[in-house]
Amino acid sequence: MRVVPFDFKAAARWAADLLTLPLSEDAAQLARGTVACAGLTVPALPAQAEPLPLATWLDLESAALQAQVRAALAQPHPAGLDPLAGMVVPGCAFAACRDNDLPLAAALLELLLHWRSPHAVDVADFLAFQQRADGACGYLNPLRPAPFARHEAALRFHLPATHAVTRALAAYELSEVARVHA
């Protein structure tokens, strides 16, 4: 059972507020997508890469691993999962959580849901815990130098994180895993 609540309405309000500002088309698309996902609408994502063997996933950088997750999500639910999948995918998800790579952790949560993994609950709780009081997701570590200027944080960090987390938690709410753990 999930322990940490997520406020979909707050995420939608935060993203809708961003839409009142002049945004690039990419940022506006993410904000609109966040509002849609907050309404528990989760559109399918197209695959971006040819699938690689699971054993290679451990050596991939974040963007390449995210592409592999999308490729795996585009496949029908496998009848019998490779036993390695039960270790590699949750391991990658927990490592993404540890590294504060929220978009990757969220994508891996969607794959864990697709495969009906019991580890999905733990990743969902971690992601829900990342929601800030204003509805956005993600916390920048004050002890580490930020990878961009403070005024760019909303668009370069919080918007992609909020979209990914809202999308993954909406997928969680709609999943069989959520019904089993209710």
Secondary structure, 3 states (H helix, E strand, C coil): CCCCCCCHHHHHHHHHHHCCCCCCHHHHHHHHHHHHHHCCCCCCCCCCCCCCCHHHHCCCCHHHHHHHHHHHHCCCCCCCCCCCHHHHHHHHHHHHHHCCCHHHHHHHHHHHHHCCCCCHHHHHHHHHCCECCCCCECCCCCCCCCCCCHHHHHHHHHHHHHHHHHHHHHHHHHCHHHHHCC
